[in-house]
Amino acid sequence: MKRLIGPVVLFLLGTAAANAQTDRWQQRVKYKMDIAMDVKAHRFTGKQQLAYTNNSPDTLFRVFYHLYWNAFQPGSMMDQRSQELGRKIVGKDAQGNNRHDWDARVTDRISKLTPDEIGYQKVLSLKMDGRQQAWKTEGTILVVQLDKPILPHSTVTFDMEFEAQVPVQIRRSGRNNKEGVDYSMAQWYPKMCEYDYEGWHPTPYIAREFYGVWGDYDVKISIDRKYVLAGTGYLQNPNSIGYGYETPGTKVTRPSGNTLTWHFIAPNVHDFVWAADPEYKHISKKVDNFTAHFFYLENETTRETWPKLAEMIPTAYAYIKKHYGEYAWDQYSFIQGGDGGMEYPMATLILGNGKIDGLYGVAIHEWMHSWYQGMLATNESLYPWMDEGFTTFAEDNTIGETIDSLKGKWHHEGSYNNYFMLVRRGFEEPISMHSDHYNTNIGYSISSYSKGAVFLEQLGYVIGAANRDAGLHRYYRDWRFKHPNAKDFVRVMEKESGLQLDWYLQYMMNTTRHINYALDSVYESNGKTIVVIRNAGDFPMPVDLMVEMKNGRKELHYIPLTLMFGIKPAEDESVQRIVHDGWKWTQPSYRVELDHPLSQLQSVEIDPSQRLADIDRSNNKAVSR
């Protein structure tokens, strides 16, 4: 699919994305929303027209909407869960005090919100094709029992009136955040839940991630005229708005009155975010096939860091485009306004007052979500490691290869160390766990971000980094705008490498088994050196065994796993590689015979690349004395 170039091709591209894969249909939405913002009361009223196309083979008797802001009320599920996890002790801090498992942004703050600080979204009226519908609100989910079912391959129109109060910013959304931004408007509207081949996904908003229906957004926001807005989509009336959006050289002519109406259109996205502050500084930069926008509150720090960030983005994109594919839309906005960083289609909300290294790091991480959350968009609730982990992998590579001081280093050591720490502390759970249902915040975070990145880097060890990298391009091409799952991803890698990988997905995703290979013994017999390798863990893997001679020559002895039904290609042509018979996973040890006497050997080492996530490397190397 060619990149999206604007509303003219909006419908055709959306239809192509929905129907490109015959065995993975996509529902389709088309939102028109008009909201009127009262900045004094921190409330707004809204009208929403939603054309919903049921591309599934199923008849739908009810639909569900997300009402995310209802989470920011005392006694909500998010409040209860945060307090429950916060009572758990997961280690010690630097002072030796117990470290509790709080989400530091939330802690017990929701329980203390007053009526004028809470968030809410209230549906006032809901019609389907002109007929009033019956609904009930269950926390952050609106359940709508339809008076007539939605038939397969048909379209209905929902008309809704609603009102909302913007919560004090606690997590992602809200007003008056700690950096002084007035409004971070994420999850701000009643949003249709996703219905896919697995059924409905009416996931209550507890803390974690999101999943949405592909569609087109036409949004008008009326707000006090002093505010500058940033967010998803293309501004349709830039020359009557100004604030840096206007066509260069054009005189801005704003309408009279106390408010301005900002009109945005966003094609083929699954969400819409915006932020607003009267003090936003707006700069933009043309980057290859799109325009990057930057919105920040100017102070002594940001006056230097944000323009520098803008200058760094083209180099970053050149690397990203080459390794992960082209960005699909005509614009992207980096917005100071989050509670750390959070990704949305065509935009991100990030903290903005830090040093340039931190600002660049969070900007690249959230922007890389445009690939794994924005374009590929797995169900983040069910597969957070495919979003956060793959994004972390790509972020670390991008930063590592665009910062001179990091070039040539291994970029994933931090992810491996985090994973090993989680194993030692005993908080690991299978990464197949639904993101909201992890027993600890630390377990979720490291499993999703770090173990997800380890999954990809270690996959390069299994099938060869070149196959893995080519597979990531193929994954991007084959699955853009189609919500792939874990099996879809692994099938791409199997096709690219010609190797069987079902075992790898099973062990990595559905278990907490650990890799631990050890040099059991190294001895000489009949003028040859015998190396016995033992599988001391419960996770089978292929093994690279590096043998270094005292004269400096090296040999790589490769032992494939029979479950792969093949071998990975040689990765370093400068080192002789000797391929051995496969290691059966039922076999506890493996004997390697070297055509050299022990006296000629300097060392033998299991996996010198350290991409094998071996939880105990102390027994992986033997050195001649």
Secondary structure, 3 states (H helix, E strand, C coil): CCCCCCHHHHHHHHHHHHHCCCCCCCCEEEEEEEEEEECCCCEEEEEEEEEEEECCCCCEEEEEEECHHHHCCCCCHHHHHHHHHHCCEEEECCCCCEEECCCCCCCCCHHHCCCCCCCEEEEEEEEECCEECEEEEECCEEEEEEEEEECCCEEEEEEEEEEEECCECCCCCEECCCCCCCEEECCCCCEECCEECCEECCCCCCCCCCCCCCEEEEEEEEEECCCEEEECCEECCHHHCCCCCCCCCCCCCCCCCCEEEEEEEEEEECCCCEEEECCEEEEEEEECCEEEEEEEECCCCHHHHHHHHHHHHHHHHHHHHHHHCCCCCCEEEEEECCCCEEEECCEEEECCCCCHHHHHHHHHHHHHHHHHHHHCCCCCCCCHHHHHHHHHHHHHHHHHHHCHHHCCCCCCHHHHHHHHHHHHHCCCCCCCCCHHHCCCHHHHHHHHHHHHHHHHHHHHHHHCHHHHHHHHHHHHHHHCCCCCCHHHHHHHHHHHHCCCCHHHHHHHHHCCCCECEEEEEEEEECCEEEEEEEECCCCCCCEEEEEEECCCCEEEEEECEHHHCCCCCCCCCCCEEEECCCECCCCCEEEEEECCCHHHEEEEEECCCCCCCECCHHHCEEECC
